[in-house]
Amino acid sequence: MSETEMKKKLSDREQYERAHDGRETDDRPAQEKINLDQLGIEVTDLVDTNTDLDMRRLVLVGRSECGKTTLKQVLRGEKITYQKTQYVSQYDVLIDMPGEYAENLDLAHAIALYTSESDVVGICISATEPYSLYPPNVTPYANRDIFGIVTKIDHWAADVEQATRWLELTGCKLIFPCSSYTGEGVDGIIDFLKIKHEKRTVTDVMQKINTERFGKLTDLPSYFLD
């Protein structure tokens, strides 16, 4: 698929999502619209030209208004417009979760559910935050690779160093400070998501579990492998 066709596909998908999400058409002046061309990011950086997705699937976790949806729009090649995420939005290589899932204990269990449908977890925190929502050493609770994202680093009130320290306390070893509006740091996230990773079948995983548990391979009932 050519780059022109890919851009048209992204545009058509955006119009479809606007119609189904109840969003109004973005009729702001052209000079106020932010797009990938202004950030210097090519569409081919996000999606492989052979239509095979070339990125690991990412789930974004963080409190409301920390910049998850804006970052999602940049990563997917959409124009930056305000959109309050009302429900878990699943896309080709990205899952955007409402901030209430991280803020409300009654909804927090759903985070574990959707991290299992992703390859990596991005813990987001705004550089303007007055406090951290995350407890120390929380990353071992997920069985996926976890990295930190500091958003809004271009804001006048940003304290990137403090936000970075908070993410380090959660257990994040890799942290990307970024700005969705200036594009700073976005390339680093894209490059990280495009790193190839080892894939294992359910059979391989179950055999490894039983080898470690019993010291030898065991015959597993078929329903364990469905």
Order of alpha helices (4+ residues) and beta strands (2+ residues): alpha-alpha-alpha-beta-alpha-beta-beta-alpha-alpha-beta-beta-alpha-beta-alpha-alpha
